[in-house]
Amino acid sequence: MNTDDKLLQQAQRSKLQRDWNYYSWKRNFAKNELIRSKRYYFITALKENRLKPDSLWKMIIEIFPYKALKYKASTKTFKIGKQLVSNKKTISEEFCKFFPPFP
């Protein structure tokens, strides 16, 4: 980054198109190299951790950060058929019927 700063100062002082082009080329090269390095790091880390679910999910979260959703259920009852149900076991059984397990 030191070199980029020096090239920027030189381009600002000289105001020559040649200096601006060289600065832009170096800046873009460094940026693209950083992107390639990150991509390589994440690909190799995912390949290494593909059989370790805990490590794999840590890597996925590192790659795709998210904000935890602050979701609070507005109701503790669900309408199943024509009746309201508040029993957690009944609700979970109905969810399992609605979302069958994968084969």
Secondary structure by P-SEA (a helix, b strand, c coil): caaaaaaaaaaaaaccaaaaaaaaaaaaaaaaaaaaaaaaaaaaaaaaacccaaaaaaaaaaaccccccccccccccccccccccccaaaaaaaaaaaccccc
